[in-house]
Amino acid sequence: MTDARWRTATRSSNNGGNCVEVADNLPGRVLVRDSKDRDGGTLTFAPPAWASFVDAVRATAR
């Protein structure tokens, strides 16, 4: 996973550190990890599954 470019959401800075980091620069997969425990494990999603998840979160946040 050394090629992963991790990022956090721009809105995650005001939630007390409770956020995830996402690396979506790798072909065919999106990686997700806890920003407070970067060595604690990584979830891997297919890009369509990640897009569906993000769409669902956005729909419930409105």
Rosetta silent file (secondary structure, phi, psi, omega in degrees, C-alpha in Angstrom):
SEQUENCE: MTDARWRTATRSSNNGGNCVEVADNLPGRVLVRDSKDRDGGTLTFAPPAWASFVDAVRATAR
SCORE:     score description
SCORE:     0.000 S_00000001
   1 L     0.000   19.987 -177.644    0.000    0.000    0.000 S_00000001
   2 L   -70.199  -19.529  178.860    2.943    2.322   -0.360 S_00000001
   3 L   -85.919   -6.925 -178.090    1.417    3.930   -3.467 S_00000001
   4 L   -67.246  132.562  173.426   -1.764    4.924   -1.647 S_00000001
   5 L  -105.628  105.556 -174.213   -2.340    8.674   -1.353 S_00000001
   6 L   -84.514  144.132  175.989   -4.420    9.111    1.781 S_00000001
   7 E  -145.211  155.575  173.463   -6.789   12.036    2.337 S_00000001
   8 E  -113.045  160.246  177.826   -9.411   13.037    4.863 S_00000001
   9 L   -67.641  146.012 -179.992  -12.648   14.834    4.191 S_00000001
  10 H   -64.647  -25.057 -179.896  -12.468   18.606    4.415 S_00000001
  11 H   -88.009    0.915 -175.311  -15.345   18.545    6.924 S_00000001
  12 H   -83.903   -5.560 -175.580  -13.649   16.079    9.254 S_00000001
  13 H   -74.237  -17.270 -176.526  -11.538   18.658   11.090 S_00000001
  14 H  -104.637   16.962 -175.512  -14.328   19.720   13.463 S_00000001
  15 L  -113.345   24.041  176.072  -15.410   16.326   14.786 S_00000001
  16 L    74.272   20.115  178.646  -12.808   15.671   17.451 S_00000001
  17 L    88.894    2.681  179.502  -10.611   13.462   15.299 S_00000001
  18 L   -86.723   86.595 -179.339  -13.309   10.904   14.524 S_00000001
  19 L  -150.076  171.795  176.268  -12.763   10.452   10.825 S_00000001
  20 E  -115.866  161.103  173.013  -11.523    8.086    8.188 S_00000001
  21 E  -113.730  144.778 -177.007   -8.887    8.444    5.531 S_00000001
  22 E  -125.697  137.675  171.357   -9.498    7.345    1.961 S_00000001
  23 E  -119.606  110.275 -178.301   -7.066    6.422   -0.800 S_00000001
  24 L  -117.776   23.612 -179.183   -8.834    6.344   -4.153 S_00000001
  25 L   -96.701    0.567 -177.720   -5.836    6.673   -6.446 S_00000001
  26 L   -95.884  138.544 -178.328   -5.218    2.940   -6.896 S_00000001
  27 L   -63.865  128.628  172.751   -6.660    1.111   -9.907 S_00000001
  28 L    76.957    7.481  178.788   -9.675   -1.045   -9.112 S_00000001
  29 L  -158.247  152.751  175.129   -9.867   -0.383   -5.383 S_00000001
  30 E  -123.779  127.904 -178.720  -10.584    2.231   -2.750 S_00000001
  31 E  -103.498  143.619 -179.743   -8.877    1.914    0.626 S_00000001
  32 E  -135.852  136.238  177.856  -10.328    3.198    3.899 S_00000001
  33 E  -145.346  162.059  177.443   -8.691    3.391    7.338 S_00000001
  34 E   -77.722  127.552 -177.745   -9.226    5.004   10.732 S_00000001
  35 L   -68.031  -22.039 -179.897   -7.265    8.247   10.996 S_00000001
  36 L   -87.476  -15.799 -176.967   -6.585    7.619   14.693 S_00000001
  37 L  -139.788   68.186 -173.308   -5.258    4.075   14.144 S_00000001
  38 L   -62.582  -23.278  178.064   -3.546    4.026   10.772 S_00000001
  39 L   -96.393    4.071 -174.593   -1.895    0.674   11.449 S_00000001
  40 L   -81.313   -4.897  179.777   -5.082   -0.932   12.741 S_00000001
  41 L   133.206  158.842 -178.019   -6.272   -2.263    9.403 S_00000001
  42 L  -133.263  133.959  172.916   -7.553   -1.176    6.031 S_00000001
  43 E   -92.561  143.767  178.418  -10.864   -1.850    4.343 S_00000001
  44 E  -120.668  129.783  179.800  -10.842   -2.372    0.583 S_00000001
  45 E  -122.926  147.974  167.053  -13.816   -1.548   -1.629 S_00000001
  46 L   -71.013  143.600 -177.910  -14.466   -1.892   -5.335 S_00000001
  47 H   -52.581  -40.672  177.745  -14.922    1.631   -6.751 S_00000001
  48 H   -64.521  -36.401  178.521  -18.638    1.108   -7.580 S_00000001
  49 H   -66.963  -40.707  178.303  -19.329   -0.124   -4.027 S_00000001
  50 H   -64.795  -42.935  178.965  -17.519    2.883   -2.549 S_00000001
  51 H   -61.474  -40.497  177.421  -19.449    5.277   -4.804 S_00000001
  52 H   -63.567  -41.617  178.329  -22.743    3.695   -3.678 S_00000001
  53 H   -61.840  -48.238 -179.532  -21.724    4.058   -0.043 S_00000001
  54 H   -61.758  -42.869  177.797  -20.782    7.727   -0.475 S_00000001
  55 H   -60.232  -42.177  179.250  -24.054    8.425   -2.312 S_00000001
  56 H   -65.119  -41.118  178.052  -26.044    6.790    0.508 S_00000001
  57 H   -63.846  -44.534  179.096  -24.221    8.810    3.167 S_00000001
  58 H   -61.104  -39.337 -179.312  -24.819   12.035    1.272 S_00000001
  59 H   -65.835  -35.975 -179.630  -28.522   11.208    0.905 S_00000001
  60 H   -81.069  -18.504 -178.261  -28.947   10.667    4.640 S_00000001
  61 L   -84.195   -6.776 -178.426  -26.978   13.804    5.544 S_00000001
  62 L   -81.777    0.000    0.000  -29.419   16.112    3.791 S_00000001
